[in-house]
Amino acid sequence: MDKKTFKDIPQDLRSKYQTALGAKDIEYGIMILKSIIQKEPAFWEAREQLRKLEKQKTSSLGFFAGLMAGFKTSGLVTRGKTQLAMKKPLEAMRHAEEALSISLKSLQALNLLAQAGRDLNAPFITIEALEIARGYFPKNITVLDWLAEEYAANKQGLNSLRVRQEIVALKPNDLDAQQKVRAAAALATMDENKWEEKSTGDEGYRKLLKSKDEAVKLEQEDRIVRSVDDVKDRIDDLEKKMAAGKGTLDTKRTLGDLYQKAEMHDKAIQYFNLAIQEMGVMDPFIDRAIEKSNVAKYEKSIEEWKQYGNDPAKNVEAENNIKTITGQMLNYKLERALERVNSYPNDLQLRYELAVIYFDLGDNENALHQFQLAQKNPQRRLSSIVYLGQCFQSMKQYDIAVEEFNKAIGEMIPMDRQKMDALYFLALTYEEMGLPDKAQENYKMIYRANIKFRDVADRMNRLSGKA
């Protein structure tokens, strides 16, 4: 099984993937991504995004929820092992994915996924599973040893060496582990320079032996492994690969991500665009990354003008420039949102995002139209209705605004942030209608739940004073 990227999958799955990227609800995003990789298990971007959401979900599990998750995953893993024994690795993988969607920290499920990847001849899936296991269980020698072997088998010598060094750190007196470090050091050097392709005949063999000795020496001096946490070092390393003509699509995407983390947004955009050129199709993940960097550039410029405006003599100039740049930023965001909606007109999540931008711009009529469409999305229904109420409130169509707010509140059960927002905007509308008693009644409901919510306490005091 070969790894697939966004450009390799059918249009319907591309649309689903984009919907998942915009999902605010973790469970909803996991559900969509899981359905995608059930059809296209080799779709790498979907696997990456799924793991991010599963990691967030797993980190939020409390002690009791974690125990319950363990019980739930156990049965799925058992069924998956049965499928694996019956030579049905795809079915085994589906059970592993179901288990991981409950808890990414299930070592049994990760092991099952790694075995299924092995049987499907999909080493990228096996390595993915083992890397996750390594993150959660960094002292598990079995996991580390298997991962080092997979790296070595797939010409990732430096990665194999790093893992071998981790094992030696855990077992400093193990001679076998030390020998494997030396072998991994030699392999890392060969992989970096492709000696396995260049060294032929007796002369090549003698050079190869010399290279192994040098590799062991370098490893012992701790000069081979660079810090993977140092963004600058990683950028330098990948830039050298690009300069040598060894850059791949993944190299360009990674450089884009790294430059973005380093807040070097022009370089980030440059590499994201190079990745798009190579793919021949717009990847929604890269599309959003480019937008993120461009917006960050606008925000940085705004912040610089704010600092400049601290001098009273320069304040007017600064405010004018801030207003201009803010307008440019909002128009840019609107342009990108419109492009996405035009490309995927049936994606209600994109409709919702466009509606929010219209609302922020004060364009209530266009916002109304988009929110009316977006409310058909179950995940955005209540939020869209509350926004509709705010639009009608801004247009001073108070009766309709009250109806929208009450409709949303009637479907909200817990007194969470969303419900308090709806009650707050309803109370504001009643105030504007000259109905302070009704406004105070709604403020009280918020006040009982959270005394510090927005400016509810101040409004309660003011209205009580009037009474």
Secondary structure, 3 states (H helix, E strand, C coil): CCCECHHHCCHHHHHHHHHHHHCCCHHHHHHHHHHHHHHCCCEHHHHHHHHHHHHHHHHCCCHHHHHHHHHHHHHHHHHHHHHHHCCCHHHHHHHHHHHHHHCCCCHHHHHHHHHHHHHCCCHHHHHHHHHHHHHHCCCCHHHHHHHHHHHHHCCCHHHHHHHHHHHHHHCCCCHHHHHHHHHHHHHHHHHHHCHHHHCCHHHHHHHHHHHHHHHHHHHHCCCCCCCCCCHHHHHHHHHHHHHCCCCCHHHHHHHHHHHHHCCCHHHHHHHHHHHHHHHCCCCHHHHHHHHHHHHHHHHHHHHHHHHHCCCHHHHHHHHHHHHHHHHHHHHHHHHHHHHHHHHCCCCHHHHHHHHHHHHHHCCHHHHHHHHHHHCCCCCCHHHHHHHHHHHHHHCCCHHHHHHHHHHHHHHCCCCCHHHHHHHHHHHHHHHHCCCHHHHHHHHHHHHHHCCCCCCHHHHHHHHHHHC
